[in-house]
Amino acid sequence: MSIPLISNISFTEVNSTGILNDKAGIAKSKLPIQYFKLTDNISGNLTLNNDSAHKKIILDTNGFSITNSTGSPLTTNSDIAIELKGSGNIQSTLKTFSSSVDTTSNLGTTTISEANDSTVNVSNVDTDTTVEKYIDASGNFSYNGTTIDSQGTTTLGASTPNAATIFGSGSVTQYNMNVTDGTQALVFVGDTSTSTSTSPASGGYKLYVATIGPNTVSQLRMDEYSNYSGSIGIYNSLVGGAVGGHNRYSGTTNHQLNFSGTRRLWWRYERTGNDRKFIFTNNLAISVVLTGNDPFNNITVTSGGTNTQTISNSTDGSFDVTGTISGTNGSGQPFALVNVNNGTGTLNTDNYTGTLSTRAF
């Protein structure tokens, strides 16, 4: 008794990645019915090229899985849909994308195609800062940062920091300064007659506190100067030496100027610099966690949301960011950054009981 052959069916066992047409062989790949059956787990991609001879195509997972950590597990370009069977999962496990620009002068928008055209925009923020305050005071005047804020009048700068912010906090009379953008920061204290509103900056009545060079960190006290015998930057034009007996910093929280009559006392802080602002816009359908600390570090950005990081005193627009997604959709399909099938063909899941991954956009 002979066993009849089904001459129009190609049966192919599959245990590795590659092109299914090639695995079937030249002759079998031309048969109208193609039946592919997994005999092992596969890590990578299976591809099916279009063939006009094909009328029916079945891929039986046979309890085995197809996973791809770098892309789509399937690429079918067949005009005939692949009918999936079995309980084996078919999933992309690609959940991380990276984007970087090494050029420090970088400005503008970088588009991340792997994350549905999410973007990183780098812009310059002009951080020129000038604060100038004055107080009309009589002799033996005691002051600190809070005194200047409560009694002083701001003459330069619209939304400028307070003196207590510049020189410290409350009664603390020091300011921590970090200049890293190649410019210098200048702080001075001076005085003029109350009969003129001329600023010490333009009138020459100024005492330099300190000039802080680039790429340095320094602490400044707002009384870090002296008028003893014209030492440390005293100008001869400064009220003819009428300011005398200044109490240099000695561990106290208040500082005193002793002088005759009423004077207009000035405090001024100048800085010219730039910040770099980095804005990440998430165009994925789910949240993403950004890492890399350049400049985003363990930051979650919701779908359609943005996150802004500003680097002070910097002209460096380079960045290096990694984004990671996680979770599943309402049907329990794990999210990935690519489709389960990246070809032009389609999949039929009517008789399939495994779990496919789903793209996060």
Secondary structure, 3 states (H helix, E strand, C coil): CCCCCCCCEEEEEECCCEEHHHHHCCCHHHCCEEEEEECCCEECCEEECCCCCCCEEEEECCCCCEEECCCCCEEECCCCCEEEEECCCEEECCCEEEEEECCCCCCEEEEEHHHCCEEEEEEEEECCEEEEEEEEEECCEEECHHHHHHHCEEEECCCCCCHHHHHCCCCCCEEEEEECCCCCEEEEEEEECCCCCCCHHHHCCCEEEEEECCCEEEEEECCCCCCHHHCCCCCCCCHHHCEECCCCCCCCCCEEEEECCEEEEEEEEEECCEEEEEEEECCCCCCEEEECCCCCCCEEECCCCEEEEEECCCCCCCEEEEEECCCECCCCCEEECCCCECCCCCEECCCECCCECEECC
